[in-house]
Structures are given as structure tokens and as C-alpha cells.
Amino acid sequence: MLDIFKKEEINALKARIRELEEENSKLRLRVGKKDEKTKKTVASGQEVNRELNEAKQQVISLENEIIKLKKETKGELDFRFSENFSHNRLEDLLILLGTMQSRTAALITIYLPKDETLANMPSDIAAHIDSSQRALIEKIDSHTGKAIFFDTEKVIKLVMLPVFPITRSKYSLERMFDMEPLKYSLQSDKTLVINAHAGETFIGIMEDDSFIEHNVIRSSVMGKHKKGGWSQKRFQSLVEEDIKHHSDKVRTALDPIMGKHRDIQYIIAGGDGKLIRMILGGYDYPVIMKSMDTVSTRNAEQVLREVMAVRVYGI
């Protein structure tokens, strides 16, 4: 029933790659046109540069996703599937797992905090997870830990990366899966969300799975260096000045928000790692890194969907 991996999954991945490659080609064409527009339109250069940078960020994001999907379809990672589950889709899966029951103790549940391995598995559980499956599980990198669901017949073999951290390890071999720690780790404490990209950054306070306030900060950051004009060194210096100006502008908007919401529990951050560090310098909260697309900064609901999505792996 849960054998989600068959040929349909590979075909779906290949179709998604084709879609992304087509979208990537269109974006590259847009980038080329905007480069030409930048040369011709000096008066409106700031707005053109902003649009150009946004398009380039989308190209980079799409190319990274294409590379990742190609690896998965070639079987280099050997996962049956690997994808983000939306909130509604995840709820359906949790209901399905939570209602399963075996006649004997055949359902394995494992919770691992960040950086913890399967080294301490009890022997009765270790007997049902072979070395290749264990290697795949430990290959998965997660800032929030892992929730693992297996059955002794090896029909169900799933790993989930929750939104919020799993704080302690737990192993069980019972007639039902232990769903409570996972459900708890999906609950939204008050959280600061930052999606930081050069020239455009989203900040918002999330509580009870919705934003109670949010803001998008935009500023001009110079585009990619071309031959001629400034030297590469001078150009890079100007870009860094623009990024520093953008981070300062974000801090100016963020400081009063943090002043009002000192009770936040976590910061979920995505985008440019260096820019994130510049923005968060001096704040002492646990940071959860998450992949977020720059296009999401225009739409708070889309940011929310990305933040609350759970990565699910089939082993």
C-alpha cells in the first residue's frame, strides 16, 4: 500500500526534470533580455537590476533542483523516493501510519535528534534494518533530526525530517507506530522566519501555522560582472557594499519585530547563508536552516508552505 516507489515515481521525477529544464530555458532567455535592457535603460537601472538579480536567483535554484532530481533518478542516492510533503499530504500520511496495527510487535519507530546515529539501536530492532538501509538513513542530513518508520516485513520504510527539532532519541517495536513525538515536532511554536536573498528578504513571525506579521525588504544589489567597465575587484567591492546595505536595512526592519516577540523559540532561515549570518549577528536563538526559493518572498502563503513542508524519504 505504501510502495510509492515504482516506475511511476521515476517517471514523475523525469517529467519534473523536463518541466524544470523548460522553465530554466525560459528564465535564461529572460536573463539575457534583462542584461540587454540594463545596458539600454540607465534611468531605470535600479529596478531592472532588481528584476535581473531575481531571475538569476531563480535560475540557480532551478539548476540545483535539476541536479538533485537527476541524481535521484539515476539511483545515485538509492532512495526509493525523496520529496517534500505539504501540510495536507503529510496529515493524510500520518493518519494512515497512525491507524496501522499488526497482530504482533512488528512496527518499528525510531526518533533521532540532530547528529545522532543508529549506533545505539536495540538488538531486536537492529535485526530488521540491514547495513545498506542503515547507511542510507545516516546519509540523510537534517537540522531537526529524523523520524523513522519501518515494519519487520520491510513493506514500510520511511524517514521524515520534521519542521522542529526532535529533542531525544526513542526506539520502539510495537503493534502500532509511535506517532506522538513526530506530531509534537510538527507543532508551530512562535518562530522567526527569514528567507534572505541579495536585494530581497522576507521576514515574518509564525505562530500556530500562520504568520501573525511579516515584511519584505528590498534594495538594489548590482548584477553579475561583465567584461569592461569596472575591474572585477572594484565591482566585487561595490556588490559587497550593496549586500551590507541590504543586511543593515533588514536589521532595521527586524529589530523592532524582535523587540515585540522576545518569546520566539526558533529561527527558520533559508537563502544566502552569508547574508543570514549578517542579519542574525547578535541574536541568540536556535537556527534551523531550510531550503527556500527566492520567488517565495513575494507571497507569505508560499513561504509558509515551504517552511511547514516535511521532507520524506523512502528507503
ABEGO torsion letter per residue (X at the ends): XABAABAAAAAAAAAAAAAAAAAAAAAAAAAAAAAAAAAABAAAAAAAAAAAAAAAAAAAAAAAAAAAAAAAAAGAAGBABBBBBBAAAAAAAAAAAAABBBABBABBBBBBBBGBBAAABBAAAAAABBAAAAAAAAABBBAAEBBBBBBAAGABBBBBBBABBBABBBBBBBABBBAAAAAAAABBBBBBBBBBBBGBBBBBBBBGGBBABBBBBBBBBBBBBBBEEBBAAAAAAAAAAAAAAAAAAAAAAAAAAAAABAABABBBBBEBAAAAAAAABGBBBBBBBBBBBAAAAABAAAAAAAAABBBBBBX
